Amino acid sequence: MATQTLLITGGAGFIGSHVVRLFVKKYPDYQIVNLDKLTYAGNLENLTDVEDAPNYTFVRGDITDAAFLTELFGQYQFTGVIHLAAESHVDRSITHPLEFVMTNVVGTVNLLNAAKAAWAGQMEGKRFYHVSTDEVYGSLHNPEDFFLETTSYDPQSPYSASKASSDHFVRAYHNTYKLPMVISNCSNNYGPNQFPEKLLPLMIRNIINNKPLPVYGKGENVRDWLYVVDHARAIDIVYHKGQNGDTYNIGGFNEWRNIDIVHLLCKVMDEKLVRLPGESAQLITYVTDRAGHDLRYAIDANKIMHELGWEPSLQFEEGMNLTIDWYLANKDWLDGVTSGSYLSYYEQQYGQQA
């Protein structure tokens, strides 16, 4: 009998699939239910190595459907939730902000309501873990400043505004209804299985195909980067050891300007593809900057390091090498997600999107 029945939302996505894999393999006595809508960013090919595990179940569904969530909680009697399902691409939020409100805000509140109702009178031993982003804090202008757990929220894009709103709702449910919860805010993730709308996989794919490498503005925007497997490890630790009602910032202590990342990527790709030095860098193309583009994000992750004993295991150059090697070895996966062929397969298997 399972010691915990854990709902992981968005488990077919980039970060979610790494979290699902970790929990399925590390905790055979847990029953892991992966709930994913299977939008363009959800891909069950990310989980082929655990899809037949006896403690793993996949459910296709939409967190904006409150009645569906109530039924799901009734069926599985979840003892915990790790909530990763989200619309997450800033560019898409600029053109379709309401989609981000519905998934990130309304969907989160629906999950909170389902958990509150299912756990009424028996909150002991339960946990609602909301996975958020450092983008809720806005932009840093002083090069010596870092985001702390106490930093005031100042979201600057529809995406970060929707995540900030969902964070506030989670805290409000803890304060008002005593719902046991933790929140983590993480920096930029990179690694295997990331959809190629994000910086690293987009550049890797374009270098492979000798296509332009679009860089916003002058490429001076600074981000803190964390290898996705290290993020999954942090989520495991926060879920099991985090203080109820608390927040933890997760970062890689790896700040890079976008243009520096692209130049490093070009150099490594030239070596791996046996190209002339500087050949891939000739593909760099500067494009009009993103509207409201935050200049710098930087996480202070000392709290989770000192209180919970987590720290990143890889430096960026090492993680980048692993990431590039994975994409070069999995060109079929990259081509499949780029073409969208996997989506038609899901329609055949599961019907239209829930």
N, C-alpha and C positions, 0 to 999 in steps of 0.2 A: 504494500500500500504506500502511495506517495506521501512523503512527509510534508511536501508543499505542492500546491497547484498554482503555477505562476503564469500569468498572462503577459506576453510581450507583444506590444503593438508595434506595427511597422517592422516586423522581424524579417521581411523579405528584402528590405532596403539595404543600403550600404552599411551603416553602423549597426542597424538592427540584426542583420544576418550574422555579424561577428559576435554579437551578444548572445543570440540564440545558440550558435555553435558552441560557445564557451559554456553556457549553462547546461545544454544537453549532454555534453561530454563530461563536464566536471561534477555534475550532480545527478547521477543516475536514479537517485531516489526522489527527484523532483519530477512532476509532470509539467512539461513545458508546452503551452498553447501559444502558437504564433498566429496573431491576427493581422492580416494585411489586406488592403483593398486591391493590391496589384495594379497600381497606376503605372505610368511609364517608368517610375524609379524603383518599383518592386519587381524582383526577379527571383523565382524559386530555384533557378540554376545556381544561385549563390549558396544553396543549402543541400546540394545533392549528397554531400557526405554524411548528413544526419537525417535525411528524409525518411529513412526506414527504421530509425531508432525507436525502441519500444516506449520511450518516455517523451516522444515528440508528436505533436498534433498540429496540423495546419488548418486554419479556418479562414476562408475569404469573407471579408465583411467590411463595412464602412462605419467608422466611429461617429459619423454625423447622424446615424440611425439609432436613436435612443431606445426604441422598442427592441431592436436587435440586440443591443448591449445588455439590456435587462434580461433577455432570454438567455444570452450567453453566460452571464454571471450566475443565473439560476441553474444552468446545466452543469457548469464545471466547479462551482463553489470555490472560486479563486481565493487563495490566501495572500496573494501579492500581485501587484501590477508594476511592470516597468514600461513606461509610456514613451515610446520613441516615434510613433507615427506622426508625421508632420510634412507639410509642404515646406521646402527649405531653400529653394533657389531664389536669391534676391532679384535677379532679372525678371523671373516669372512673376514675382510679387508686384513688381512695378507695373506690369501690363495686366495682371489679373488679381488685384488685391482681395476681392471678395472670396475667391477660392481659399486664400490663406486665412481669412476670418472664419470661414466655415470649418475647415479642417483643424486649424491650430487653436482656435478659441472655442467654437461651439462643440467640436469633437472632444476637446479636453473636458469641458464642463459635463458633457454627456457621460464620459468615463467616471468623472468624480461623482456624479449622481448615482450611477450604477453601483459603484463601490460603496458609497454611503448607505444606499438602501440594502445592499447585500450584507454589509457588515454591521448593521444597526444593532446596538446592544452587545456586540462582540468584537470590538475593535482590537482587543489584545492579540498580539501576534500577527497582525495584518500590517501591510505597508503599501503605500502608493508612491512610486518613485517616478518623478517627472524629469525627463532629460531635456535640458534647455541649451542655450547658446550664449557665448560671450557678447554677441551682437546687441543684446538687450541693454548693455551699458553705454552704447553710443561710441564715440570716437575719442581717443586720447590725443592731446595736443602737446603735452609736456613729455619729452623723451624719457624722463625719469619716473613717470607715473605708471601704475599697473592697476588692473581691475581687481578689486577685493570683493569678498562676499557682501561687504557693506556699501559698496559703490552704488550711488543713486542711479536709477534707470534713466536712460536718455535715448530710446530707440529712434533711428533715423530713416528706416525703410519700412514699407508695409510688412515685410517678413519679420523684422525684429520687433515691430510694434505688436504683431500678432503673438509672437512668442512671449513678449513682456506681459501681455494681457493674460495669457494662459498661466504664466508664473504667478501672477497676482491672484488668480482664481484658486490655484492650488493652495497658496498660503491662506487665503480667506476661508477655504473649507477646513483647514487645520484649526484656524482660530475660532471659527463659528461652530463647526460641527465636531471638532476634535478628531478629524480624520487623520490617522497616522501617515505622515508623508515626509519625503526628503526631495530636494531639488539639487541638480548639478548643472552648472553652466560651463560648457567646454569650448575650447578654441578650435580652429580649423583642423579637421581630420583629413588624413590621406591614407592610401593603401589599396589593397586588392578590392575588386568588386565595386568601385565607385563609378557612378554614372558619368559618362563623358561630357557633361555640361560644366563640370567643375574643373578647376585650373589644371591640376596635374594630368588626369586622364585625357582631357581635351588636348593638351599640348603633346602628350605622348602619341596619341592617335594621329594628330596632324603631322608630327615629325615623321612617323612611319610612312604616311601617305604623301609627304612632301607638300603639305598644304600650309597656308599662312598661319602664323602663331599670333592671334589677336591679343594685344596687351592694352588694357585700359589706360588712357591718359599717358603719363610718362612712366607708369609702372612703379611709382614711388610708394604705393599703399603697402603698409606693413601688417603682417599677420603672424600669429603664433601658431606653429604647426605641431600636431600630435599624431603619431602612428595609430591607426584605428584599433589595432590589437591592444595597445596600451590603454586606450579609452575603454574598451570592453572590460579589461582587468579592473579599471577604476570603478566602473559601474557595478561589477561584482562586489567590490569591497564596500562601496557606499550603500548598496542594497542590504548587505548583511551587517555592517558595522556602523553605518551612519547614525548620528543622533536624531531622534524623532523631531521633526519640525525644523531641521537645520538645512543649510545650503552649503555646497562645496564647489569651488572653482577647480576645474581640471584643465591643465595646460602642459605644454611640452617644453617650456623654457627655451623655445626655438623661434626667435623672431627673424623674419626674412622679408625684404622688399620683394614684391612680385617680380620685378624685372631681374633681380638677382637669382631668384628661383628658376626663371625661364632660361637664363644664361647657363646656370649649373646643369639644368636638365638637358639643354642642347649639347653641352660638353660630354655628359655621360652617354647620351644617346648616340653621339658620333662614335664614341669608343665601342659601344655595344653593337652598333650597326655597321662597323668598319667603314665609316665615312671619313672624309678629310676633316681635320680640325677646323671648326668654324663654319662648316657646311650648313648645319641645321640652324645656326644663329642667323643666317641670311633670310630665314623664313619669318623672323620677328616683324610684326606689323603693328604699329601704334594706331589705336582706334579711339573714337570719341569716348570720353570718360563716362562711366555709369552715373546716372542722376543720383545725387545725394551720397556719393561714394565716401564712406568713412575712411579717414587717413590711416589710423593705427589702432589695432587691438593688441593687448598684451595681458596675459593672465598671471596673477600671483597665486600659485598653487601650493603655497606653504602650508595652508591649513590642512588639506587632505594628506599632505606628506607627513606632517608632524602628528596629527591626531589619528589618522587611520593607517599610516605606514605605506602609502602608495607613492611610487615615483615612476616616471617614464623609463623604459628599458633601452630605448634606441635614440640616438642622435639623428638629426634630419638626413644627413648624407647617407647614413646606413639604411634608414628607412626608405629613402628615395631609391636606392639601389634595389632593395627587395621589391619595391612597388613596380619599378620599370621591368624587372625580370618577370614579375607575375603577368604584366600586360603583354610582354613579348611572347610569353609561353601560352597565353590565352587569347590569341587574336580572334578565334572563333567567337568567344564570349563578347569581345569588344565589337566585332562586326554585327553580332546578333542584337545587342542592345542599341547600337547605332541605327540599325535598319528597322528596329521595332518588331522583328519577326516573332519574338517570344510572346508579344501581346496577343497575336491572333491565336497562338496555341492555347493561351489561358482562356480566351473566349470559348474555344472548343471544349476545354476541360471543365470550366466553371460557369459558363454562360456570361452574359453581359456584366459589366462592372456593377457591384452592389451599390 
